[in-house]
């Protein structure tokens, strides 16, 4: 086996499309989004057969930081969604790619987090742990879209159905956003929402890069709720193969009593069922046995609560502690 830090784009895409766990987060398009975005640095590793140069595995990570310059060192973390992807689940390739990743990342990030979107086998979990990654419990919520669109509403709690019907009576209008003006309005709503909950929002350019990069592929959909011809809420969702991933959301707090945050997820699930998607991934639902308001909100839409967990490793414990204190101070100030 040999390591490569780059691949032919067509070969990379072909490997992804032939993998059972194919997902948008390990695609060359996502690499381009990271590469174009300020304060983001993609890390890519491929394992090849040294004789035939066949791809045996890939890993795409992104180093994120909140600030430029010296301040950025206190927030550098490496995140891997849906990876690595290993051909035929070969444990030797998994071990090899993790060892190579550790060599590269050790001086580049404070910590690494693998955000799993499927359940690794116990054998593979041991390989992660042998390479210094601890298993952390983490929940997700998946919705089956292989049902009649009208049955989606039936699977929700009575209070959620009531709010959705209220939103429809307002009436709220469900639209897909495509023009630049409305895209920027949606980004404003995301930034506003993150500010209100005391969390740093991704840079505006991140969303614009995603829109321009994914536009030819239609991997990104931007949906919005309109009231009196004004966009009052939005959701950016990633659509790949047969899965819709709920990515980012924002809403104007002045219009929450119109229930756009109930209306939009329902309409997106309905749209997905009509258009042949099989699963709606509602994203993170926090840690097991730890109260989490977001999980309570999401579960009222129905769906299946699953625990794929996360693998984490701290590369610099001192900077990790300083970063945690900084985030706590940021939230308190906001």
N, C-alpha and C positions, 0 to 999 in steps of 0.2 A: 504494500500500500504506500501511496505517496500523497502528500498534502499539496493542494493548490489554493491560492488566495483569489483566483478569478476563474470564470468559466465562460465558454461561448453561451450567449443568451438563449439561443434556440435549444441547445443541449440541456441547459439548466431548466428551462420551461418543460421540456419533454420529460425530464426526470421527475419533476413535480407532478405533472399530470398523470404519470403512471404509478404514483405512490398512493397507498391506501389512506394515508393520513394527510393527503395534499391539502394545503391551506394557503391563504393569501399572504400570510406573514412571512413565508419563506420564498417568495417569488422574486425574480429579478426586478419587477416593477416596484415592489416595496423597497428593495435596495436603492433604487433611483430616488424614491421619495426621501429616504433618510439622507442620501448623499447630497441632495439639493437643499436640505433644511439646516439653517444655522443652529448651532449648539447640539447637533446630532451627528454621530459618526458611526457608519455601518461597519461591522466586522463580519467578514465572510470567510468560511472555510469549506473546502470540498475535499473529500477523500476519494482517490482514484485507484483503480487497479493499475499497478505499475507496468504491466505488460500490454493490456489492451486499452488502457486509459478509459475504461468504463467508470461511470460515476457510482460510487458505493455509498456515499452519504454527503449531506450538506448541513450547514448550520449558518443561519443569519441572525446576528445579534445587532443591537443598536445601543451605543453609549449615549445617554442623555444627560444634559446638565442644564441648570436653571439660569446660569450666568456665564458671561464670557470672562476670560482672564483668570486671575488667581482665585476669585470667588467661585468660579465654576468647579474647581477641584473639590470643593466641599459638597457638591451635589452630583458628582459623576457616578452613574450606575449603569450597568449593562443589563438590558432586558431582552429575553428571547421568548417570543410567542410561537407556539406550535412547532418547536424544533428541539433537537435536530431531527431530520428525516433520514432514516437509515434503510438501505435496500435490504429486503428480506429479513429485517429486524436482526441483523448480524451483530451479536454482542461485541465481537472483536473490533468491528468498525466503530461502534458507539464508544467503546473505551478509548480507542485511538483518537477520535475526534475531540473527546472531552479533555484528554491529556494535552492535545495541541492547543485547544482553546485556553486552558489554564496558563500555558506558557505565554500566550499573547496578551491575555486580559489582566494579568496580575498587577501590572504597573499602570494600567489605563483606567481602572474603575475602582470605586470603594467596595462595591458588592455586585454580585450577579444574581439575577432571578429568572428562572425558567418558568414561564407561565403556561402550564400544560393545558391543552384542549382535548386530550384523550387520556385514558388511564394506562400508564405504563405497567408492564408486567413486573412481578416481584424481582425477577432476575435483573431486569434493566434498572430498577430502583436501586438495587445493590451496587450496580456499576456507577451510578451517579454518586452514591454515598462513599464508595471507595475512592472517588476522585475529589472528595471533600465537600460535596453538596448535601446539605441536610434537607430532609423531606418535611415540608410544612403543610398542614391541612388548609385547604382552600376550596370554597364551594362555587358552583356555577349553576345556571338554570337553563335548561334546554326545552324548547317547545317543538312538538311534532306538528309539522305543517302538512303531513300527508292525510289530511282530513278535509271534509267539505268546508269551504270558507265560512259558512253560516254556523258551523259547530265550534269555531274558535271562540266566539263570544260565550257560548254555553259553558265552556271549561273554566271561565273566570269566576271570581267571587261575586256575590250579589251586589256588593258595594261598588266593585269595579264596573260591572255591567251598567249599573245605575248612572255612574259618572260619565261613561261613554255615551249613553243615550242622551244625557243632558248636553254633552258637547255637540252631538249631532243635531239637537234641536236648536242650538244657539243661532245660526248653525256655524260650525267650524268647517272649513274646506281643506281637504287633503290634496296636496300638490307635490309634484317633483320639481325641485329647483335646478335650473340649468344656467341662467344668465348671471353674469358677474356681479351685478348690483345685488341681487337676492342672495347670492352665495356669501357676499360680504356681510349682509344683514344677519345671516345665519351664524357666521363666525363671531360677530358682535354678541349674539345671544349666548354662545358658548362661553366666551370670555367673561361676560356679565355673570353668568351662572356660577362659574368657577370662583370668581371674585367674591360672590355672596356667600359661598360655603367655605371660603378661606383656603382654597387650593390654587396653586399656580397652574395656569392654562398653557397648553402647548402654544408655541409661536404661531401667529397668523399665517406665516408663510408655509407652515407644515400642512395646513388644510388646502391652501392654494396649490401647493406642489402635488398633493394627493389628487386634487381635481384634475390638474393638467396631465399628470402621469397616467392616471387610470381612465381618463376619458375615452381613449380608443378601445379599451377592453370592457368598459361598463362595469368594472369591479366595484366602483364607488357609486352609491346612490345617496342623494341628499333629499330628504323628504321634509315637508314643513306643514304646519297648521296655520291657516289664515283665518282672521276674523275681521270683517269689514274691510277686506282687501289689504290687511296688514299682517305680516308674518309675526306670529306671537310665540312660536316654538319650532324647533327643528331637531332632526336626528340625522347624523351621518352614519350610514351602514355600509359594511363591506359585503359584497356578494361574490362568492367564489364557489364553483362547482354547484352543489345543491344546498349550500349553507349561507344563511344571512347572519352576519355578526354585528350586533349593536355596538357601535364604536364610540361616538361622542354625541352628547345631547345638550341642548340649551333651551331656555324658556324665559320669556318676559314675566317677571314676578307680578306685574300689575294685572296679568290676565290669568292667573292660576285658577281662579274660580270659574273659568270657562273650561277647565279640565283638559288642557292640551296634552298634559303628560300621561293621561289615561287614553286619550283619543289616538295619539300618534303610534304608540307601540301596537295597539290593536289594528290600526289601518295598515301598518307595515306587515304584520303577520298575515293579514287578509290578502294583501298584495302578493306576498310571497307564496301563499297557497295557490292563488290563481295562476301565478307564473311558474309553477312547477318546482319550487324549492321544497326541500324536505325538512329542514331544521332551522329554527330561529334561536340563535345563541344570545341570551340576554346579558351575557357578560358576568363579571365577578359578583359574588354574593357573600363575600367576607369569610371569616374563619368559623369553623364549626363550634357550636356551644358558646359563641361570643355574640351578644346582642348587636344587631346591625340593622338600622332603619331602612337602608336601601334594599336589603334582602326582603324585609317585611313588605315593602312596596311592590317589589317585583313578583313575589309569590302570589299576590292577589290576581295576577294575570294567569295563574295556573302554571303549567310546565312541570318538568321533572328536576328535582334538586340532585345534583351529582357532585362528587368530590374527586377531582383529578389531582388536586394538590399542586404544590410548587416546590421546586428545588432551589435552595438559596445557599450562597457562600459569601462570606465577608472576606475581602482581600486586604482591607485596612481598617482595623477596629477603632483606631483613634479618630480617623476622619469620619467613620460611621457614626460615632457618638456625637461629634461636633455637628454633623449633618442633621441628626435627629433633633438635637436641641434647636438648631436653626429653623427646621420645619415647624416645631412647636411654637417658637417665637413668632414666626410668620403668621401662623393661624391665629394666634392670640391678637396680633396687631390688626389682622383683617376682620 
